[in-house]
Amino acid sequence: MLQVAEAQGYSGAELLRSLDLPIDPLAANANLDTMIDGRYYSQIYRRVMWLLQDESFGLGLDRRTPAGSFRMLCLFIIHCETLEQALRRAAEFINYCRTLTDAPSSYRRPVERLSDGTALYRFPENTDLVGATDINSASTTIAQTMAIWRRFCQWLIGKPLDLIAVHLQADAPARLGYFEQLFGCEVHFGSEHNAFLLAEYCLDCPLIHTEESLQKFLRNAPYHLLVSQEDDDSSLLSQMKRIVGSDLSHEFPSVVVMAEQLNMSVRTLRRRLKDLDTTYQRFKDELRQEHATRWLNQPELKVNAVSALLGFDEPSAFHRSFKKWTGMTPGEYRASRQPHAKD
């Protein structure tokens, strides 16, 4: 990302100083193979994006992505009912943006349900993604673009998007292990399309987020799109979620108990949460909201049952909290997610 900025005439050293980061990847003795914390990268990315007005994550894609494009895409799809509908609308949005630059329309049939319980989700062709004359040299960029999109899909549905296989148009590279580690499944090269092969039921997963939770996601972008779930499992919030567990009907551990479980002082825990721009109370509220939206998308569960699952003594307290979180009552939220006319 710093090289991207320097290629456009900006000083990478001055950019780093302005961010006041505890790392200096441009130092004379810096090891270029050292991994950088995703949060530091996110800060660098946001500054470079602001300077260049390009949201392409420094991946070297063929066309500049104007600042604000990803936010508009998110707003375009956040009210979709299922992942399949979101994927189709996203393709519609991307194709429309391409017409603004006189680029030919890309993939017209992004989602295809097959007859064996699987489905294909197709990405644009290589030549639509990168401008390299030797497309094989850009295979890593294409794969990273697809991995970023997978993580976005996982955020939309609130669960892993398990892939059966990944298809790439490029020829097999020497570093096969990198691609298999990136996706955690079989990777087929020399394919007709760039595509995900996934279980068909994944397409029917409901979207669990609202515009309110989207705003928080966008504030932290692109961290959660650049860091794999496996890498993020050791993060503080992930550890705290594992300590709480999936059963929220019992009382949340106190901040003292949580700190003890994490082998740190309460003061250290509060400081680390502050570094993440959150508090322990906000962590509890957001975890309850995350579970609430997921359970309210299950029509067989009554609202009072969801309230009990979240540990509220009175349904009225759940109603007040949910409206504070989302601006809607649980019933209004559930009604907004009911099936409407399909695209």
Secondary structure as the mmCIF struct_conf table of DSSP 4:
data_model
#
loop_
_struct_conf.conf_type_id
_struct_conf.id
_struct_conf.beg_label_comp_id
_struct_conf.beg_label_asym_id
_struct_conf.beg_label_seq_id
_struct_conf.end_label_comp_id
_struct_conf.end_label_asym_id
_struct_conf.end_label_seq_id
HELX_RH_AL_P HELX_RH_AL_P1 LEU A 2 ALA A 7
TURN_TY1_P TURN_TY1_P1 GLN A 8 GLY A 9
HELX_RH_AL_P HELX_RH_AL_P2 GLY A 12 LEU A 19
TURN_TY1_P TURN_TY1_P2 ASP A 20 ASP A 20
BEND BEND1 PRO A 22 PRO A 22
TURN_TY1_P TURN_TY1_P3 PRO A 25 LEU A 26
BEND BEND2 ALA A 27 ALA A 27
TURN_TY1_P TURN_TY1_P4 ALA A 28 ASN A 29
TURN_TY1_P TURN_TY1_P5 LEU A 32 ASP A 33
BEND BEND3 THR A 34 THR A 34
HELX_RH_AL_P HELX_RH_AL_P3 GLY A 38 LEU A 52
TURN_TY1_P TURN_TY1_P6 GLN A 53 GLN A 53
BEND BEND4 SER A 56 SER A 56
TURN_TY1_P TURN_TY1_P7 PHE A 57 GLY A 58
BEND BEND5 LEU A 59 LEU A 59
BEND BEND6 ASP A 62 ARG A 63
TURN_TY1_P TURN_TY1_P8 ALA A 67 GLY A 68
HELX_RH_AL_P HELX_RH_AL_P4 SER A 69 ILE A 77
TURN_TY1_P TURN_TY1_P9 ILE A 78 HIS A 79
BEND BEND7 GLU A 81 GLU A 81
STRN STRN1 THR A 82 THR A 82
HELX_RH_AL_P HELX_RH_AL_P5 LEU A 83 THR A 99
TURN_TY1_P TURN_TY1_P10 LEU A 100 ASP A 102
HELX_LH_PP_P HELX_LH_PP_P1 ALA A 103 SER A 105
BEND BEND8 ARG A 108 ARG A 108
STRN STRN2 VAL A 111 ARG A 113
TURN_TY1_P TURN_TY1_P11 SER A 115 ASP A 116
BEND BEND9 GLY A 117 GLY A 117
STRN STRN3 THR A 118 ARG A 122
HELX_LH_PP_P HELX_LH_PP_P2 PHE A 123 GLU A 125
HELX_RH_AL_P HELX_RH_AL_P6 ASN A 126 LEU A 129
BEND BEND10 THR A 133 ASP A 134
HELX_RH_3T_P HELX_RH_3T_P1 ILE A 135 ALA A 138
HELX_RH_AL_P HELX_RH_AL_P7 SER A 139 ILE A 157
TURN_TY1_P TURN_TY1_P12 GLY A 158 GLY A 158
BEND BEND11 LYS A 159 LYS A 159
STRN STRN4 LEU A 163 HIS A 167
BEND BEND12 GLN A 169 ALA A 170
HELX_LH_PP_P HELX_LH_PP_P3 ASP A 171 ALA A 172
BEND BEND13 ALA A 174 ALA A 174
HELX_RH_AL_P HELX_RH_AL_P8 LEU A 176 PHE A 183
BEND BEND14 GLY A 184 CYS A 185
STRN STRN5 GLU A 186 HIS A 188
BEND BEND15 GLY A 190 GLY A 190
BEND BEND16 GLU A 192 HIS A 193
STRN STRN6 ALA A 195 ALA A 199
HELX_RH_3T_P HELX_RH_3T_P2 GLU A 200 ASP A 204
HELX_LH_PP_P HELX_LH_PP_P4 CYS A 205 CYS A 205
STRN STRN7 PRO A 206 PRO A 206
HELX_LH_PP_P HELX_LH_PP_P5 LEU A 207 LEU A 207
HELX_RH_AL_P HELX_RH_AL_P9 GLU A 211 ASN A 220
TURN_TY1_P TURN_TY1_P13 ALA A 221 PRO A 222
HELX_RH_AL_P HELX_RH_AL_P10 TYR A 223 LEU A 226
BEND BEND17 VAL A 227 VAL A 227
HELX_RH_AL_P HELX_RH_AL_P11 GLN A 229 ASP A 232
TURN_TY1_P TURN_TY1_P14 ASP A 233 SER A 234
BEND BEND18 SER A 235 SER A 235
HELX_RH_AL_P HELX_RH_AL_P12 LEU A 236 VAL A 244
BEND BEND19 SER A 246 SER A 246
BEND BEND20 SER A 249 HIS A 250
HELX_LH_PP_P HELX_LH_PP_P6 GLU A 251 SER A 254
HELX_RH_AL_P HELX_RH_AL_P13 VAL A 255 GLN A 261
TURN_TY1_P TURN_TY1_P15 LEU A 262 ASN A 263
BEND BEND21 MET A 264 MET A 264
HELX_RH_AL_P HELX_RH_AL_P14 VAL A 266 ASP A 275
TURN_TY1_P TURN_TY1_P16 LEU A 276 ASP A 277
HELX_RH_AL_P HELX_RH_AL_P15 TYR A 280 LEU A 296
TURN_TY1_P TURN_TY1_P17 ASN A 297 ASN A 297
TURN_TY1_P TURN_TY1_P18 PRO A 299 GLU A 300
BEND BEND22 LEU A 301 LEU A 301
HELX_RH_AL_P HELX_RH_AL_P16 VAL A 303 LEU A 309
TURN_TY1_P TURN_TY1_P19 LEU A 310 GLY A 311
BEND BEND23 ASP A 313 GLU A 314
HELX_RH_AL_P HELX_RH_AL_P17 PRO A 315 THR A 326
BEND BEND24 GLY A 327 MET A 328
HELX_RH_AL_P HELX_RH_AL_P18 PRO A 330 SER A 336
TURN_TY1_P TURN_TY1_P20 ARG A 337 ARG A 337
BEND BEND25 GLN A 338 GLN A 338
#
